[in-house]
Every structure is written in structure tokens, then in C-alpha cells.
Amino acid sequence: TAQNNHLEKVSIRDTEVRIIKSSIVDDMDYEIHIALPGGYSESEADYPVLYYLDAYYWGGIVIETYRLLRALNEIKPLILVGISYKDATAAEAYRYRSRDLIPSVITEENKSPYSSRIPPASGGASKFYRFIKDELKPLIKKHYRIDENDSGILGISNGALFASYVLFHEPSEFNHYILGSPRLD
């Protein structure tokens, strides 16, 4: 099919996608990836929720790692909720994640060798946190059977920086925090 330039989109099996227009974060359209545990539709149980950041980059890895751990009975059934950006290019996703995940505004005076590569948008973590708390979590609660007393957040790199921000500012927002290589410079 070398002559056929039409490529089909790939989706992650058994994953739903919802779009949320945030009124808190500059009318941003977030793409939310929801993976339900096996047997969800046959059950009446409430499930813990793991919110993970950077679904644009990490969605497939997080979901398929979870499924492997479930197959090995190493982890309990969870609802996975990934946060991404609707129709974003790689450059746009990079700019949005800098805005959403970095708590402080990066200026010429406080740049580090790493942060010198960060786009001008930064410092929006408080708004992004409010989006999760006031818009995303209520939507998930409305549409899915969740255990409101058992939720976690997973972040890698800047996502882990954001999860650290939440941990230190609103520690009771989540019961579990998974921080992979937090960017703390």
C-alpha cells in the first residue's frame, strides 16, 4: 500500500473519549480518555479513579501497562482518566502542558538550563487544578460509577511537577500520588 497515502487513526481499544470545554482555562477544549476496567458494564460496583496527565504523550503506555498489571492480578480494577488536548499539534500540546503543569511563571530572571526551552506560557497550574477539581471530576462522577473516597493522580516530568503542586497545596484532593521523574528545577 505504498501508493495509498490515506492512514487510519489508531485508537486505544475499550477507551472512550469525551471533550470538555473548560470555562476556567481560557475556553480550552480538553480531550479526556476514559478506560473502564474489564467487567465494568456487567458490574454495579464503584471503582477507584486514576487521573493521569499528558495523555497526549503517555496514554497508550499508562493504559496498556495497567491492563498488563490487571492480567497479572497485580493491581485492582480502576477507571483511568487521561487528560489531553483536542486536536493539538505536538507544538501546541507542548505549549499547553507548559501552561497547565508548571505552577510558576518562567521569566528571564528565573530560567534554568531546562526551563530556557519552555515556551512563554507557564504558571497556569492553579487554573488547571481548578479545571480538574471543578469541571473534570464532577463530569466523571456524573457519568461513571466511582469510589469518591479512592482517587489518585499520576504525572511524569512536568506532570509530576503538577502532581507535586497539588500534593503540597491540596493534599486531600487525591488519596494516591504517583510522581515519575518530577521536574523540580
Protein Blocks (a to p, Z undefined) as FASTA:
>chain_A
ZZpmbdcddddehiacdddddfklgoiacdddddddehklmpcbdcdddddehklmmmmm
mmmmmmmmmmnopaccddddddddehiafklmmmmmmmmmmmbacdfklccfklmmpcfb
ghilmmmmmmmmmmmmmmmmmmpccdfkbccdddehjlmmmmmmmmmmmmmlpmbdcdeh
iafZZ
